[in-house]
Amino acid sequence: MNNRLKVLRAERDWSQAHLATELGVSRQTVNALETGRYDPSLPLAFKIARLFQLPIESIFSDGEG
């Protein structure tokens, strides 16, 4: 699964640690999400979308289409 987390985080000048705190996850989880080693659970994906005030589909994509 592809995502725009690193770009969205950089646009806000947030560190991985800051984003992790906002989401209630570890910095390692944010790193794994950004590098594509981990796909978020649906509740976490919704939390990320709410935080960035964007639809889930504008943050995450399956790489097709």
N, C-alpha and C positions, 0 to 999 in steps of 0.2 A: 504494500500500500504506500502510495506517495502522499506527502503532506507539505504544507507551507509553513510549518511551525517556526523553523529557524528564521525565515524571512519576516514573518509577523512579529516575532520576538525582537529581531534586530530593528525593525521599524519603530518600535517603542523604546529601544535602548534598554531592554531588560536582559539581565543575565539568566542563565539556565536556573540558577538558584532562586532568583526572584520568581520566575515562572513556576517553578516547582512549589514554592511556598503558596502562591496564589491558587494552585490546583490541589494542594494537599498531597503531593507525591514527592518522591525523592528527586534530587538533581540527576541521578543516574537514570531514572525513568524518563525524564525530559530528554536526556542525551540519547537514549535508546529509541525514543519516538522520532527525534529529529534525524537520526541516521537510518531509520527504517528497520531496525532490529526488533522492534516491538510495535504491535498494533494495539491501539487503545481499546479498552472495553467500551461498550456503548455509553454507559454513564459518564465515563471520562471524556469521551468524544463530545458529548453534550455540554459538559462543564467547560471544555476548551472553547467550543463554539460560543457559549454564553459570555465567557471572559473576553473574547475578541469581538463579540457582537457581530458574528458572521454565521451564515448557514454552514452546517457541517460539510456540505458538498463543496464549499469554496475553500475549505481547509484540507480536506482529505479526498483522495481519488484512488480508484483501483488501478490506475495506469492504462485503462482501456478507453478507447474512444477519443 
